[in-house]
Amino acid sequence: MNISQLETLLTISKTMSFRKAGELLNLTQPAVSAQIKSLEDEFKTVLIDRNQPVTLTDHGQVFLEHAEQILSIVEELKQKLSDLHSTPQGHIVLGTTSSIAIQILPRVLSYFQNQFPLIKTSIHSMSSSQVMASVENGSVDIGISYLFEKNPNVHSSVLYYDTFELVVPPAHPMSSLTHTTVDKLKDIPMIMLAPDTLGRRFVDQIFRKYNIQPNIVMEVSSSEEMKRMVEINLGAAVVSKLSIANELRLGTLKMIKVNELEISHPVGVVYKSGRYLNTAMRQFLSDLKGMPEHHFISSE
């Protein structure tokens, strides 16, 4: 058994085709078939059902799980050896919320990539709860999200603090207010995040605390969607203060402070406890933690 055979099996599992796998691996179809046949002979089992579309057998699925682990270890070894060189380089997969991706990351990444052009980044946008889960299961390297909940499997550091504010369109009956109380929200149409998001859990917690049943007219998956729905006068919403700087400047949203919502929430960087940090990740974490808070919360 060799690494090339494992990579071939993994590629076939993704493409469900010997031909497509060969194209991706720059191998002929007979060479792909020979590699898989060699594995099957060595382990005395059938790994692939060759009917169309090609699929893994039950034995193949079990084999693939271990193959992925072996390839991951090999990749980590390559990275450790590469890290013996002094120039930070590599690839970082970032997971964060859509609002942070739009408001915060452009400033952070423009500085970082100017300093370290050999480090490449990919950004996956998701809810805060998904950021934590993705960091824990290893599908993203580093997350930036609200730190509402402690997780013993994730290391976190606070970067800055944010609050949640009520926003309404300029034509809303409440738009002339600068302050209100949570009991005034019980009858107005509200646009909310999905129930499994951390922002929604916070708002629900406040409503329960004051025994308020909100009039929810719509649920969406991100703060950016909420803002767009509010702008076209479909309801009011509670969103991150830092996410609305542009809309407040343009006058498309009006912010109303709600006394009971005035709680500062930490936003931080997270990564899986105990995982190997390559030079790219170490450099990114070091720079991120060293940035002053105003670099994140500036409205410019």
PyMOL commands that set and color helices and strands:
alter all, ss='L'
color gray80, all
select helices_A, chain A and resi 3-15+18-25+29-43+58-82+98-103+105-115+128-137+182-185+198-209+223-231+241-250+259-261+279-290+293-297
alter helices_A, ss='H'
color red, helices_A
select strands_A, chain A and resi 48-49+55-56+90-96+119-125+142-146+154-162+164-168+179-180+189-193+215-220+236-240+254-258+265-272
alter strands_A, ss='S'
color yellow, strands_A
deselect
rebuild
show_as cartoon
